[in-house]
């Protein structure tokens, strides 16, 4: 087993999660309402679908940037 490959995978995974978290916080700040309150307390299904789609799109972009 090549430990360098495992280490690289862990580093890129953590880097991707950090970048995703930062961008999600930025998106949360630029929206005119509190995403967490709308999603969890108000159970806004339409917003949950949009946030999920944006999250998947962000993850695909980050994965392509980190991998490529």
PQR file with spaces between the fields and no chain letter, atoms N, CA, C, O and H, PARSE charges and radii, in Angstrom:
ATOM       1  N    UNK     1       0.844   -1.173    0.000 -0.4000 1.5000
ATOM       2  CA   UNK     1       0.000    0.000    0.000 -0.0000 2.0000
ATOM       3  C    UNK     1       0.893    1.242    0.000  0.5500 1.7000
ATOM       4  O    UNK     1       1.847    1.340    0.772 -0.5500 1.4000
ATOM       5  N    UNK     2       0.568    2.166   -0.866 -0.4000 1.5000
ATOM       6  CA   UNK     2       1.355    3.382   -0.963 -0.0000 2.0000
ATOM       7  C    UNK     2       0.743    4.445   -0.042  0.5500 1.7000
ATOM       8  O    UNK     2      -0.328    4.978   -0.333 -0.5500 1.4000
ATOM       9  H    UNK     2      -0.207    2.086   -1.493  0.4000 1.0000
ATOM      10  N    UNK     3       1.420    4.749    1.058 -0.4000 1.5000
ATOM      11  CA   UNK     3       0.895    5.676    2.054 -0.0000 2.0000
ATOM      12  C    UNK     3       0.854    7.105    1.539  0.5500 1.7000
ATOM      13  O    UNK     3       0.072    7.919    2.030 -0.5500 1.4000
ATOM      14  H    UNK     3       2.290    4.316    1.294  0.4000 1.0000
ATOM      15  N    UNK     4       1.683    7.416    0.561 -0.4000 1.5000
ATOM      16  CA   UNK     4       1.655    8.757   -0.016 -0.0000 2.0000
ATOM      17  C    UNK     4       0.333    9.020   -0.734  0.5500 1.7000
ATOM      18  O    UNK     4      -0.196   10.130   -0.670 -0.5500 1.4000
ATOM      19  H    UNK     4       2.319    6.754    0.163  0.4000 1.0000
ATOM      20  N    UNK     5      -0.200    8.010   -1.413 -0.4000 1.5000
ATOM      21  CA   UNK     5      -1.491    8.163   -2.079 -0.0000 2.0000
ATOM      22  C    UNK     5      -2.627    8.340   -1.064  0.5500 1.7000
ATOM      23  O    UNK     5      -3.542    9.134   -1.281 -0.5500 1.4000
ATOM      24  H    UNK     5       0.231    7.109   -1.465  0.4000 1.0000
ATOM      25  N    UNK     6      -2.561    7.605    0.027 -0.4000 1.5000
ATOM      26  CA   UNK     6      -3.574    7.740    1.071 -0.0000 2.0000
ATOM      27  C    UNK     6      -3.506    9.128    1.698  0.5500 1.7000
ATOM      28  O    UNK     6      -4.538    9.759    1.926 -0.5500 1.4000
ATOM      29  H    UNK     6      -1.817    6.960    0.204  0.4000 1.0000
ATOM      30  N    UNK     7      -2.311    9.598    1.973 -0.4000 1.5000
ATOM      31  CA   UNK     7      -2.128   10.931    2.543 -0.0000 2.0000
ATOM      32  C    UNK     7      -2.639   12.009    1.596  0.5500 1.7000
ATOM      33  O    UNK     7      -3.302   12.952    2.029 -0.5500 1.4000
ATOM      34  H    UNK     7      -1.473    9.085    1.787  0.4000 1.0000
ATOM      35  N    UNK     8      -2.336   11.880    0.306 -0.4000 1.5000
ATOM      36  CA   UNK     8      -2.833   12.844   -0.683 -0.0000 2.0000
ATOM      37  C    UNK     8      -4.354   12.842   -0.741  0.5500 1.7000
ATOM      38  O    UNK     8      -4.970   13.903   -0.843 -0.5500 1.4000
ATOM      39  H    UNK     8      -1.798   11.114   -0.046  0.4000 1.0000
ATOM      40  N    UNK     9      -4.954   11.681   -0.678 -0.4000 1.5000
ATOM      41  CA   UNK     9      -6.414   11.595   -0.690 -0.0000 2.0000
ATOM      42  C    UNK     9      -7.015   12.287    0.525  0.5500 1.7000
ATOM      43  O    UNK     9      -8.002   13.012    0.402 -0.5500 1.4000
ATOM      44  H    UNK     9      -4.452   10.819   -0.596  0.4000 1.0000
ATOM      45  N    UNK    10      -6.432   12.070    1.687 -0.4000 1.5000
ATOM      46  CA   UNK    10      -6.921   12.716    2.907 -0.0000 2.0000
ATOM      47  C    UNK    10      -6.770   14.229    2.836  0.5500 1.7000
ATOM      48  O    UNK    10      -7.676   14.966    3.224 -0.5500 1.4000
ATOM      49  H    UNK    10      -5.630   11.481    1.787  0.4000 1.0000
ATOM      50  N    UNK    11      -5.635   14.689    2.344 -0.4000 1.5000
ATOM      51  CA   UNK    11      -5.405   16.135    2.232 -0.0000 2.0000
ATOM      52  C    UNK    11      -6.403   16.760    1.274  0.5500 1.7000
ATOM      53  O    UNK    11      -6.986   17.798    1.587 -0.5500 1.4000
ATOM      54  H    UNK    11      -4.899   14.090    2.029  0.4000 1.0000
ATOM      55  N    UNK    12      -6.612   16.158    0.125 -0.4000 1.5000
ATOM      56  CA   UNK    12      -7.552   16.708   -0.845 -0.0000 2.0000
ATOM      57  C    UNK    12      -8.991   16.633   -0.344  0.5500 1.7000
ATOM      58  O    UNK    12      -9.796   17.514   -0.646 -0.5500 1.4000
ATOM      59  H    UNK    12      -6.139   15.314   -0.130  0.4000 1.0000
ATOM      60  N    UNK    13      -9.318   15.611    0.402 -0.4000 1.5000
ATOM      61  CA   UNK    13     -10.661   15.510    0.977 -0.0000 2.0000
ATOM      62  C    UNK    13     -10.913   16.635    1.972  0.5500 1.7000
ATOM      63  O    UNK    13     -11.957   17.287    1.935 -0.5500 1.4000
ATOM      64  H    UNK    13      -8.665   14.895    0.647  0.4000 1.0000
ATOM      65  N    UNK    14      -9.959   16.853    2.852 -0.4000 1.5000
ATOM      66  CA   UNK    14     -10.093   17.925    3.843 -0.0000 2.0000
ATOM      67  C    UNK    14     -10.120   19.284    3.147  0.5500 1.7000
ATOM      68  O    UNK    14     -10.910   20.153    3.515 -0.5500 1.4000
ATOM      69  H    UNK    14      -9.111   16.323    2.882  0.4000 1.0000
ATOM      70  N    UNK    15      -9.274   19.468    2.159 -0.4000 1.5000
ATOM      71  CA   UNK    15      -9.256   20.725    1.413 -0.0000 2.0000
ATOM      72  C    UNK    15     -10.601   20.980    0.727  0.5500 1.7000
ATOM      73  O    UNK    15     -11.107   22.102    0.747 -0.5500 1.4000
ATOM      74  H    UNK    15      -8.632   18.762    1.860  0.4000 1.0000
ATOM      75  N    UNK    16     -11.171   19.952    0.128 -0.4000 1.5000
ATOM      76  CA   UNK    16     -12.465   20.085   -0.523 -0.0000 2.0000
ATOM      77  C    UNK    16     -13.568   20.428    0.459  0.5500 1.7000
ATOM      78  O    UNK    16     -14.426   21.261    0.165 -0.5500 1.4000
ATOM      79  H    UNK    16     -10.760   19.040    0.111  0.4000 1.0000
ATOM      80  N    UNK    17     -13.555   19.790    1.632 -0.4000 1.5000
ATOM      81  CA   UNK    17     -14.561   20.086    2.651 -0.0000 2.0000
ATOM      82  C    UNK    17     -14.431   21.513    3.183  0.5500 1.7000
ATOM      83  O    UNK    17     -15.436   22.179    3.429 -0.5500 1.4000
ATOM      84  H    UNK    17     -12.859   19.114    1.871  0.4000 1.0000
ATOM      85  N    UNK    18     -13.206   21.978    3.358 -0.4000 1.5000
ATOM      86  CA   UNK    18     -12.993   23.346    3.839 -0.0000 2.0000
ATOM      87  C    UNK    18     -13.473   24.355    2.799  0.5500 1.7000
ATOM      88  O    UNK    18     -14.159   25.317    3.142 -0.5500 1.4000
ATOM      89  H    UNK    18     -12.389   21.437    3.158  0.4000 1.0000
ATOM      90  N    UNK    19     -13.123   24.146    1.547 -0.4000 1.5000
ATOM      91  CA   UNK    19     -13.559   25.060    0.491 -0.0000 2.0000
ATOM      92  C    UNK    19     -15.082   25.056    0.378  0.5500 1.7000
ATOM      93  O    UNK    19     -15.691   26.116    0.237 -0.5500 1.4000
ATOM      94  H    UNK    19     -12.565   23.364    1.268  0.4000 1.0000
ATOM      95  N    UNK    20     -15.695   23.891    0.437 -0.4000 1.5000
ATOM      96  CA   UNK    20     -17.153   23.808    0.377 -0.0000 2.0000
ATOM      97  C    UNK    20     -17.796   24.542    1.551  0.5500 1.7000
ATOM      98  O    UNK    20     -18.770   25.272    1.366 -0.5500 1.4000
ATOM      99  H    UNK    20     -15.200   23.030    0.552  0.4000 1.0000
ATOM     100  N    UNK    21     -17.261   24.356    2.749 -0.4000 1.5000
ATOM     101  CA   UNK    21     -17.821   25.012    3.930 -0.0000 2.0000
ATOM     102  C    UNK    21     -17.728   26.528    3.825  0.5500 1.7000
ATOM     103  O    UNK    21     -18.673   27.237    4.172 -0.5500 1.4000
ATOM     104  H    UNK    21     -16.470   23.763    2.899  0.4000 1.0000
ATOM     105  N    UNK    22     -16.600   27.023    3.351 -0.4000 1.5000
ATOM     106  CA   UNK    22     -16.430   28.468    3.199 -0.0000 2.0000
ATOM     107  C    UNK    22     -17.425   29.018    2.186  0.5500 1.7000
ATOM     108  O    UNK    22     -18.065   30.038    2.440 -0.5500 1.4000
ATOM     109  H    UNK    22     -15.832   26.447    3.069  0.4000 1.0000
ATOM     110  N    UNK    23     -17.561   28.360    1.051 -0.4000 1.5000
ATOM     111  CA   UNK    23     -18.504   28.834    0.035 -0.0000 2.0000
ATOM     112  C    UNK    23     -19.943   28.729    0.507  0.5500 1.7000
ATOM     113  O    UNK    23     -20.766   29.581    0.172 -0.5500 1.4000
ATOM     114  H    UNK    23     -17.040   27.531    0.845  0.4000 1.0000
ATOM     115  N    UNK    24     -20.258   27.700    1.278 -0.4000 1.5000
ATOM     116  CA   UNK    24     -21.620   27.583    1.798 -0.0000 2.0000
ATOM     117  C    UNK    24     -21.921   28.708    2.776  0.5500 1.7000
ATOM     118  O    UNK    24     -23.028   29.246    2.778 -0.5500 1.4000
ATOM     119  H    UNK    24     -19.590   27.008    1.551  0.4000 1.0000
ATOM     120  N    UNK    25     -20.953   29.068    3.605 -0.4000 1.5000
ATOM     121  CA   UNK    25     -21.137   30.186    4.521 -0.0000 2.0000
ATOM     122  C    UNK    25     -21.303   31.503    3.765  0.5500 1.7000
ATOM     123  O    UNK    25     -22.094   32.356    4.168 -0.5500 1.4000
ATOM     124  H    UNK    25     -20.053   28.631    3.603  0.4000 1.0000
ATOM     125  N    UNK    26     -20.564   31.668    2.681 -0.4000 1.5000
ATOM     126  CA   UNK    26     -20.706   32.871    1.859 -0.0000 2.0000
ATOM     127  C    UNK    26     -22.099   32.932    1.249  0.5500 1.7000
ATOM     128  O    UNK    26     -22.738   33.985    1.253 -0.5500 1.4000
ATOM     129  H    UNK    26     -19.921   30.976    2.354  0.4000 1.0000
ATOM     130  N    UNK    27     -22.565   31.814    0.729 -0.4000 1.5000
ATOM     131  CA   UNK    27     -23.917   31.772    0.148 -0.0000 2.0000
ATOM     132  C    UNK    27     -24.955   32.059    1.229  0.5500 1.7000
ATOM     133  O    UNK    27     -25.936   32.757    0.974 -0.5500 1.4000
ATOM     134  H    UNK    27     -22.046   30.960    0.725  0.4000 1.0000
ATOM     135  N    UNK    28     -24.749   31.528    2.427 -0.4000 1.5000
ATOM     136  CA   UNK    28     -25.677   31.782    3.526 -0.0000 2.0000
ATOM     137  C    UNK    28     -25.712   33.265    3.885  0.5500 1.7000
ATOM     138  O    UNK    28     -26.774   33.800    4.203 -0.5500 1.4000
ATOM     139  H    UNK    28     -23.953   30.961    2.634  0.4000 1.0000
ATOM     140  N    UNK    29     -24.569   33.929    3.838 -0.4000 1.5000
ATOM     141  CA   UNK    29     -24.506   35.350    4.187 -0.0000 2.0000
ATOM     142  C    UNK    29     -25.136   36.241    3.114  0.5500 1.7000
ATOM     143  O    UNK    29     -25.700   37.284    3.444 -0.5500 1.4000
ATOM     144  H    UNK    29     -23.706   33.495    3.580  0.4000 1.0000
ATOM     145  N    UNK    30     -25.052   35.853    1.837 -0.4000 1.5000
ATOM     146  CA   UNK    30     -25.580   36.739    0.791 -0.0000 2.0000
ATOM     147  C    UNK    30     -27.070   36.538    0.537  0.5500 1.7000
ATOM     148  O    UNK    30     -27.687   37.339   -0.165 -0.5500 1.4000
ATOM     149  H    UNK    30     -24.594   35.005    1.568  0.4000 1.0000
ATOM     150  N    UNK    31     -27.652   35.489    1.091 -0.4000 1.5000
ATOM     151  CA   UNK    31     -29.097   35.315    0.943 -0.0000 2.0000
ATOM     152  C    UNK    31     -29.812   36.240    1.924  0.5500 1.7000
ATOM     153  O    UNK    31     -29.296   36.503    3.010 -0.5500 1.4000
ATOM     154  H    UNK    31     -27.151   34.838    1.661  0.4000 1.0000
ATOM     155  N    UNK    32     -30.986   36.731    1.557 -0.4000 1.5000
ATOM     156  CA   UNK    32     -31.673   37.709    2.419 -0.0000 2.0000
ATOM     157  C    UNK    32     -32.352   37.093    3.644  0.5500 1.7000
ATOM     158  O    UNK    32     -32.967   37.825    4.418 -0.5500 1.4000
ATOM     159  H    UNK    32     -31.405   36.517    0.675  0.4000 1.0000
ATOM     160  N    UNK    33     -32.265   35.797    3.847 -0.4000 1.5000
ATOM     161  CA   UNK    33     -32.901   35.144    4.982 -0.0000 2.0000
ATOM     162  C    UNK    33     -31.941   34.125    5.577  0.5500 1.7000
ATOM     163  O    UNK    33     -30.903   33.818    4.991 -0.5500 1.4000
ATOM     164  H    UNK    33     -31.765   35.202    3.218  0.4000 1.0000
ATOM     165  N    UNK    34     -32.292   33.611    6.733 -0.4000 1.5000
ATOM     166  CA   UNK    34     -31.462   32.630    7.416 -0.0000 2.0000
ATOM     167  C    UNK    34     -31.759   31.241    6.853  0.5500 1.7000
ATOM     168  O    UNK    34     -32.843   30.696    7.061 -0.5500 1.4000
ATOM     169  H    UNK    34     -33.135   33.861    7.209  0.4000 1.0000
ATOM     170  N    UNK    35     -30.788   30.678    6.141 -0.4000 1.5000
ATOM     171  CA   UNK    35     -30.996   29.373    5.509 -0.0000 2.0000
ATOM     172  C    UNK    35     -31.316   28.292    6.534  0.5500 1.7000
ATOM     173  O    UNK    35     -32.228   27.491    6.323 -0.5500 1.4000
ATOM     174  H    UNK    35     -29.907   31.120    5.972  0.4000 1.0000
ATOM     175  N    UNK    36     -30.584   28.260    7.630 -0.4000 1.5000
ATOM     176  CA   UNK    36     -30.777   27.204    8.616 -0.0000 2.0000
ATOM     177  C    UNK    36     -32.185   27.255    9.202  0.5500 1.7000
ATOM     178  O    UNK    36     -32.831   26.219    9.366 -0.5500 1.4000
ATOM     179  H    UNK    36     -29.843   28.910    7.802  0.4000 1.0000
ATOM     180  N    UNK    37     -32.661   28.462    9.518 -0.4000 1.5000
ATOM     181  CA   UNK    37     -34.005   28.602   10.079 -0.0000 2.0000
ATOM     182  C    UNK    37     -35.053   28.155    9.069  0.5500 1.7000
ATOM     183  O    UNK    37     -35.999   27.450    9.421 -0.5500 1.4000
ATOM     184  H    UNK    37     -32.137   29.303    9.385  0.4000 1.0000
ATOM     185  N    UNK    38     -34.888   28.557    7.831 -0.4000 1.5000
ATOM     186  CA   UNK    38     -35.855   28.189    6.794 -0.0000 2.0000
ATOM     187  C    UNK    38     -35.862   26.683    6.546  0.5500 1.7000
ATOM     188  O    UNK    38     -36.924   26.091    6.353 -0.5500 1.4000
ATOM     189  H    UNK    38     -34.120   29.130    7.545  0.4000 1.0000
ATOM     190  N    UNK    39     -34.688   26.067    6.550 -0.4000 1.5000
ATOM     191  CA   UNK    39     -34.598   24.640    6.247 -0.0000 2.0000
ATOM     192  C    UNK    39     -35.057   23.776    7.412  0.5500 1.7000
ATOM     193  O    UNK    39     -35.819   22.829    7.218 -0.5500 1.4000
ATOM     194  H    UNK    39     -33.826   26.548    6.706  0.4000 1.0000
ATOM     195  N    UNK    40     -34.603   24.090    8.618 -0.4000 1.5000
ATOM     196  CA   UNK    40     -34.851   23.208    9.758 -0.0000 2.0000
ATOM     197  C    UNK    40     -36.149   23.552   10.477  0.5500 1.7000
ATOM     198  O    UNK    40     -36.969   22.672   10.737 -0.5500 1.4000
ATOM     199  H    UNK    40     -33.983   24.860    8.776  0.4000 1.0000
ATOM     200  N    UNK    41     -36.334   24.817   10.795 -0.4000 1.5000
ATOM     201  CA   UNK    41     -37.507   25.178   11.599 -0.0000 2.0000
ATOM     202  C    UNK    41     -38.762   25.334   10.759  0.5500 1.7000
ATOM     203  O    UNK    41     -39.835   24.881   11.158 -0.5500 1.4000
ATOM     204  H    UNK    41     -35.667   25.532   10.584  0.4000 1.0000
ATOM     205  N    UNK    42     -38.639   25.973    9.596 -0.4000 1.5000
ATOM     206  CA   UNK    42     -39.809   26.201    8.741 -0.0000 2.0000
ATOM     207  C    UNK    42     -40.087   25.026    7.800  0.5500 1.7000
ATOM     208  O    UNK    42     -41.172   24.930    7.227 -0.5500 1.4000
ATOM     209  H    UNK    42     -37.767   26.341    9.272  0.4000 1.0000
ATOM     210  N    UNK    43     -39.100   24.129    7.641 -0.4000 1.5000
ATOM     211  CA   UNK    43     -39.206   22.952    6.771 -0.0000 2.0000
ATOM     212  C    UNK    43     -39.598   23.330    5.336  0.5500 1.7000
ATOM     213  O    UNK    43     -40.526   22.770    4.752 -0.5500 1.4000
ATOM     214  H    UNK    43     -38.218   24.207    8.107  0.4000 1.0000
ATOM     215  N    UNK    44     -38.857   24.298    4.796 -0.4000 1.5000
ATOM     216  CA   UNK    44     -39.092   24.795    3.448 -0.0000 2.0000
ATOM     217  C    UNK    44     -38.494   23.801    2.447  0.5500 1.7000
ATOM     218  O    UNK    44     -37.288   23.815    2.205 -0.5500 1.4000
ATOM     219  H    UNK    44     -38.103   24.752    5.270  0.4000 1.0000
ATOM     220  N    UNK    45     -39.321   22.956    1.879 -0.4000 1.5000
ATOM     221  CA   UNK    45     -38.864   21.892    0.978 -0.0000 2.0000
ATOM     222  C    UNK    45     -38.288   22.443   -0.322  0.5500 1.7000
ATOM     223  O    UNK    45     -37.284   21.936   -0.823 -0.5500 1.4000
ATOM     224  H    UNK    45     -40.301   22.946    2.076  0.4000 1.0000
ATOM     225  N    UNK    46     -38.921   23.478   -0.869 -0.4000 1.5000
ATOM     226  CA   UNK    46     -38.427   24.062   -2.120 -0.0000 2.0000
ATOM     227  C    UNK    46     -37.024   24.628   -1.928  0.5500 1.7000
ATOM     228  O    UNK    46     -36.155   24.439   -2.780 -0.5500 1.4000
ATOM     229  H    UNK    46     -39.736   23.890   -0.463  0.4000 1.0000
ATOM     230  N    UNK    47     -36.804   25.314   -0.825 -0.4000 1.5000
ATOM     231  CA   UNK    47     -35.473   25.852   -0.541 -0.0000 2.0000
ATOM     232  C    UNK    47     -34.470   24.727   -0.316  0.5500 1.7000
ATOM     233  O    UNK    47     -33.315   24.836   -0.729 -0.5500 1.4000
ATOM     234  H    UNK    47     -37.510   25.467   -0.133  0.4000 1.0000
ATOM     235  N    UNK    48     -34.895   23.657    0.329 -0.4000 1.5000
ATOM     236  CA   UNK    48     -34.006   22.516    0.553 -0.0000 2.0000
ATOM     237  C    UNK    48     -33.543   21.912   -0.770  0.5500 1.7000
ATOM     238  O    UNK    48     -32.384   21.518   -0.902 -0.5500 1.4000
ATOM     239  H    UNK    48     -35.833   23.569    0.665  0.4000 1.0000
ATOM     240  N    UNK    49     -34.436   21.839   -1.737 -0.4000 1.5000
ATOM     241  CA   UNK    49     -34.079   21.297   -3.052 -0.0000 2.0000
ATOM     242  C    UNK    49     -33.076   22.218   -3.750  0.5500 1.7000
ATOM     243  O    UNK    49     -32.106   21.749   -4.345 -0.5500 1.4000
ATOM     244  H    UNK    49     -35.377   22.160   -1.629  0.4000 1.0000
ATOM     245  N    UNK    50     -33.312   23.513   -3.676 -0.4000 1.5000
ATOM     246  CA   UNK    50     -32.402   24.477   -4.313 -0.0000 2.0000
ATOM     247  C    UNK    50     -31.036   24.450   -3.637  0.5500 1.7000
ATOM     248  O    UNK    50     -30.012   24.434   -4.320 -0.5500 1.4000
ATOM     249  H    UNK    50     -34.100   23.895   -3.193  0.4000 1.0000
ATOM     250  N    UNK    51     -31.006   24.446   -2.311 -0.4000 1.5000
ATOM     251  CA   UNK    51     -29.733   24.403   -1.587 -0.0000 2.0000
ATOM     252  C    UNK    51     -29.001   23.092   -1.881  0.5500 1.7000
ATOM     253  O    UNK    51     -27.779   23.094   -2.030 -0.5500 1.4000
ATOM     254  H    UNK    51     -31.838   24.459   -1.756  0.4000 1.0000
ATOM     255  N    UNK    52     -29.722   21.986   -1.968 -0.4000 1.5000
ATOM     256  CA   UNK    52     -29.098   20.714   -2.324 -0.0000 2.0000
ATOM     257  C    UNK    52     -28.494   20.729   -3.709  0.5500 1.7000
ATOM     258  O    UNK    52     -27.394   20.218   -3.919 -0.5500 1.4000
ATOM     259  H    UNK    52     -30.715   21.985   -1.847  0.4000 1.0000
ATOM     260  N    UNK    53     -29.218   21.322   -4.667 -0.4000 1.5000
ATOM     261  CA   UNK    53     -28.698   21.413   -6.041 -0.0000 2.0000
ATOM     262  C    UNK    53     -27.461   22.303   -6.100  0.5500 1.7000
ATOM     263  O    UNK    53     -26.494   21.980   -6.790 -0.5500 1.4000
ATOM     264  H    UNK    53     -30.111   21.737   -4.496  0.4000 1.0000
ATOM     265  N    UNK    54     -27.491   23.419   -5.379 -0.4000 1.5000
ATOM     266  CA   UNK    54     -26.327   24.311   -5.339 -0.0000 2.0000
ATOM     267  C    UNK    54     -25.147   23.602   -4.685  0.5500 1.7000
ATOM     268  O    UNK    54     -24.010   23.742   -5.135 -0.5500 1.4000
ATOM     269  H    UNK    54     -28.277   23.681   -4.819  0.4000 1.0000
ATOM     270  N    UNK    55     -25.411   22.850   -3.632 -0.4000 1.5000
ATOM     271  CA   UNK    55     -24.347   22.119   -2.943 -0.0000 2.0000
ATOM     272  C    UNK    55     -23.705   21.071   -3.852  0.5500 1.7000
ATOM     273  O    UNK    55     -22.483   20.925   -3.875 -0.5500 1.4000
ATOM     274  H    UNK    55     -26.334   22.737   -3.266  0.4000 1.0000
ATOM     275  N    UNK    56     -24.529   20.350   -4.592 -0.4000 1.5000
ATOM     276  CA   UNK    56     -23.989   19.354   -5.525 -0.0000 2.0000
ATOM     277  C    UNK    56     -23.163   20.039   -6.612  0.5500 1.7000
ATOM     278  O    UNK    56     -22.087   19.559   -6.968 -0.5500 1.4000
ATOM     279  H    UNK    56     -25.522   20.469   -4.573  0.4000 1.0000
ATOM     280  N    UNK    57     -23.655   21.147   -7.134 -0.4000 1.5000
ATOM     281  CA   UNK    57     -22.905   21.894   -8.141 -0.0000 2.0000
ATOM     282  C    UNK    57     -21.578   22.392   -7.602  0.5500 1.7000
ATOM     283  O    UNK    57     -20.555   22.287   -8.278 -0.5500 1.4000
ATOM     284  H    UNK    57     -24.529   21.538   -6.845  0.4000 1.0000
ATOM     285  N    UNK    58     -21.583   22.932   -6.396 -0.4000 1.5000
ATOM     286  CA   UNK    58     -20.339   23.382   -5.771 -0.0000 2.0000
ATOM     287  C    UNK    58     -19.369   22.221   -5.581  0.5500 1.7000
ATOM     288  O    UNK    58     -18.174   22.355   -5.844 -0.5500 1.4000
ATOM     289  H    UNK    58     -22.415   23.017   -5.847  0.4000 1.0000
ATOM     290  N    UNK    59     -19.881   21.092   -5.126 -0.4000 1.5000
ATOM     291  CA   UNK    59     -19.023   19.925   -4.907 -0.0000 2.0000
ATOM     292  C    UNK    59     -18.395   19.434   -6.211  0.5500 1.7000
ATOM     293  O    UNK    59     -17.228   19.043   -6.228 -0.5500 1.4000
ATOM     294  H    UNK    59     -20.852   20.984   -4.912  0.4000 1.0000
ATOM     295  N    UNK    60     -19.157   19.453   -7.292 -0.4000 1.5000
ATOM     296  CA   UNK    60     -18.605   19.033   -8.586 -0.0000 2.0000
ATOM     297  C    UNK    60     -17.510   19.977   -9.060  0.5500 1.7000
ATOM     298  O    UNK    60     -16.489   19.536   -9.587 -0.5500 1.4000
ATOM     299  H    UNK    60     -20.105   19.771   -7.278  0.4000 1.0000
ATOM     300  N    UNK    61     -17.723   21.271   -8.874 -0.4000 1.5000
ATOM     301  CA   UNK    61     -16.704   22.256   -9.271 -0.0000 2.0000
ATOM     302  C    UNK    61     -15.448   22.103   -8.425  0.5500 1.7000
ATOM     303  O    UNK    61     -14.338   22.122   -8.956 -0.5500 1.4000
ATOM     304  H    UNK    61     -18.552   21.629   -8.447  0.4000 1.0000
ATOM     305  N    UNK    62     -15.614   21.952   -7.117 -0.4000 1.5000
ATOM     306  CA   UNK    62     -14.463   21.787   -6.227 -0.0000 2.0000
ATOM     307  C    UNK    62     -13.715   20.493   -6.553  0.5500 1.7000
ATOM     308  O    UNK    62     -12.484   20.479   -6.583 -0.5500 1.4000
ATOM     309  H    UNK    62     -16.516   21.937   -6.686  0.4000 1.0000
ATOM     310  N    UNK    63     -14.449   19.415   -6.795 -0.4000 1.5000
ATOM     311  CA   UNK    63     -13.789   18.135   -7.121 -0.0000 2.0000
ATOM     312  C    UNK    63     -12.997   18.248   -8.418  0.5500 1.7000
ATOM     313  O    UNK    63     -11.883   17.734   -8.517 -0.5500 1.4000
ATOM     314  H    UNK    63     -15.449   19.426   -6.771  0.4000 1.0000
ATOM     315  N    UNK    64     -13.573   18.920   -9.409 -0.4000 1.5000
ATOM     316  CA   UNK    64     -12.850   19.077  -10.673 -0.0000 2.0000
ATOM     317  C    UNK    64     -11.602   19.951  -10.487  0.5500 1.7000
ATOM     318  O    UNK    64     -10.559   19.683  -11.083 -0.5500 1.4000
ATOM     319  H    UNK    64     -14.478   19.337   -9.329  0.4000 1.0000
ATOM     320  N    UNK    65     -11.717   20.993   -9.662 -0.4000 1.5000
ATOM     321  CA   UNK    65     -10.572   21.880   -9.446 -0.0000 2.0000
ATOM     322  C    UNK    65      -9.469   21.183   -8.660  0.5500 1.7000
ATOM     323  O    UNK    65      -8.289   21.344   -8.971 -0.5500 1.4000
ATOM     324  H    UNK    65     -12.565   21.210   -9.178  0.4000 1.0000
ATOM     325  N    UNK    66      -9.842   20.419   -7.654 -0.4000 1.5000
ATOM     326  CA   UNK    66      -8.844   19.738   -6.831 -0.0000 2.0000
ATOM     327  C    UNK    66      -8.212   18.576   -7.590  0.5500 1.7000
ATOM     328  O    UNK    66      -7.008   18.340   -7.485 -0.5500 1.4000
ATOM     329  H    UNK    66     -10.801   20.289   -7.401  0.4000 1.0000
ATOM     330  N    UNK    67      -9.015   17.863   -8.343 -0.4000 1.5000
ATOM     331  CA   UNK    67      -8.516   16.687   -9.055 -0.0000 2.0000
ATOM     332  C    UNK    67      -7.669   17.067  -10.269  0.5500 1.7000
ATOM     333  O    UNK    67      -6.664   16.423  -10.567 -0.5500 1.4000
ATOM     334  H    UNK    67      -9.993   18.054   -8.429  0.4000 1.0000
ATOM     335  N    UNK    68      -8.086   18.108  -10.953 -0.4000 1.5000
ATOM     336  CA   UNK    68      -7.439   18.474  -12.211 -0.0000 2.0000
ATOM     337  C    UNK    68      -6.256   19.315  -12.032  0.5500 1.7000
ATOM     338  O    UNK    68      -5.616   19.696  -13.012 -0.5500 1.4000
ATOM     339  H    UNK    68      -8.902   18.632  -10.711  0.4000 1.0000
